[in-house]
């Protein structure tokens, strides 16, 4: 679709960025506004203001879904440089290994401290008798 298309619901895509062309009045926006007024009037007023200032509730929902999908993705996005991505993956593996070793070390220290405290308690208990 080109930039001169008369459709009010079309978007112009420039390097993955959506640019709104016209009105934000869509069926989902109207339903969101009505439900917003039914739940609490400030919510409905906020949706109305968002629509009037050129926002589309459809785009807001789409962006929210994209953000949630991006946040739940396990693998980080590629930088585009294979050598750097390999280096980064190796470094992260090393750091995870060091973290596991440190956690084991801290656990060992905690057990030693607990043992020492217990022995101190038992000695103090015996000395009171």
Rosetta blueprint (number, residue, H / E / L):
1 X L
2 X L
3 X L
4 X L
5 X L
6 X L
7 X L
8 X L
9 X L
10 X L
11 X E
12 X E
13 X E
14 X E
15 X L
16 X L
17 X E
18 X E
19 X E
20 X E
21 X L
22 X L
23 X L
24 X L
25 X L
26 X L
27 X H
28 X H
29 X H
30 X H
31 X H
32 X H
33 X H
34 X H
35 X H
36 X H
37 X H
38 X H
39 X H
40 X L
41 X H
42 X H
43 X H
44 X H
45 X H
46 X H
47 X H
48 X H
49 X H
50 X H
51 X H
52 X H
53 X L
54 X L
55 X L
56 X L
57 X H
58 X H
59 X H
60 X H
61 X H
62 X H
63 X H
64 X H
65 X H
66 X H
67 X H
68 X H
69 X H
70 X H
71 X H
72 X H
73 X L
74 X L
75 X L
76 X L
77 X L
78 X L
79 X L
80 X L
81 X L
82 X H
83 X H
84 X H
85 X H
86 X H
87 X H
88 X H
89 X H
90 X H
91 X H
92 X H
93 X H
94 X H
95 X H
96 X H
97 X H
98 X H
99 X H
100 X H
101 X H
102 X H
103 X H
104 X H
105 X H
106 X H
107 X H
108 X H
109 X H
110 X H
111 X H
112 X H
113 X H
114 X H
115 X H
116 X H
117 X H
118 X H
119 X H
120 X H
121 X H
122 X H
123 X H
124 X H
125 X H
126 X H
127 X H
128 X H
129 X L
